[in-house]
Amino acid sequence: MEQRTNAGYVITSSITVGQKEIVLGEKKGVSTPSPYVTWSCVNGDSYNHGHYFASELSAKKDFCDRTMSEIEFLEQFKKKREPER
């Protein structure tokens, strides 16, 4: 499997929820105040809404939070589309 990168960050984890993918990236070997990032990604190459972090733990928490937010959004969307009984 080919390693994906964006803006110098290596994508280390990803979860697809519906049509959206949440990714976690790490910038290795470079001194930076924010070596970790999470993005929302569409079509495997359109990264947006980056959240940048100094600690890996904070980035992983945000990765999980963003994933859960997307799941909850889709659950609510599905409920609204279901016919009432």
C-alpha positions in Angstrom: 0.0 0.0 0.0 1.3 3.4 -1.0 2.0 5.8 1.8 -0.1 9.0 1.5 1.2 12.4 2.4 -0.3 15.9 2.5 1.6 19.2 3.1 4.6 17.2 4.4 2.6 15.1 6.8 2.5 11.3 6.5 -1.0 10.0 6.9 -0.7 7.4 9.7 -4.4 6.6 10.4 -7.7 7.1 8.6 -11.4 6.2 9.1 -14.1 6.6 6.5 -17.5 7.6 7.7 -20.1 7.9 4.9 -18.5 9.9 2.1 -16.0 11.6 4.4 -12.6 10.4 5.7 -11.0 11.6 8.9 -7.2 11.3 8.8 -4.3 11.7 11.3 -0.9 12.8 10.0 2.5 13.2 11.4 5.4 15.3 10.2 8.6 13.3 10.9 12.2 14.4 11.0 11.4 18.1 10.9 11.3 20.5 13.8 7.9 22.0 13.9 5.7 23.3 16.7 2.8 21.2 15.3 4.1 17.8 14.2 0.6 16.2 14.3 -2.6 17.1 12.3 -6.1 15.8 11.7 -8.0 16.6 8.5 -11.3 15.9 6.9 -10.7 14.4 3.5 -12.9 13.8 0.5 -12.0 11.6 -2.5 -8.8 10.6 -0.9 -6.9 13.7 -1.9 -9.0 16.8 -0.9 -7.8 17.6 2.7 -9.5 20.4 4.6 -10.3 21.8 8.1 -6.9 21.0 9.6 -6.4 20.8 13.3 -2.8 21.0 14.3 -1.2 19.7 17.5 2.1 19.6 19.4 1.3 16.3 21.1 0.4 13.0 19.6 -2.1 12.2 22.3 -4.0 15.5 21.7 -4.1 14.7 17.9 -5.4 11.2 18.5 -8.1 12.5 20.8 -9.2 15.0 18.1 -9.1 12.2 15.5 -11.5 10.1 17.6 -13.7 13.2 18.4 -14.0 14.2 14.8 -14.8 10.6 13.8 -17.5 10.4 16.4 -19.0 13.8 15.4 -19.3 12.6 11.8 -20.9 9.3 12.9 -23.4 11.3 15.1 -24.2 13.7 12.2 -24.9 10.8 9.9 -27.1 9.1 12.5 -29.2 12.3 12.9 -29.4 12.7 9.2 -30.7 9.2 8.8 -33.3 9.7 11.5 -34.6 12.8 9.8 -35.0 10.9 6.5 -36.8 7.9 7.9 -40.6 8.1 7.6 -42.5 8.5 10.9 -44.5 5.5 12.1 
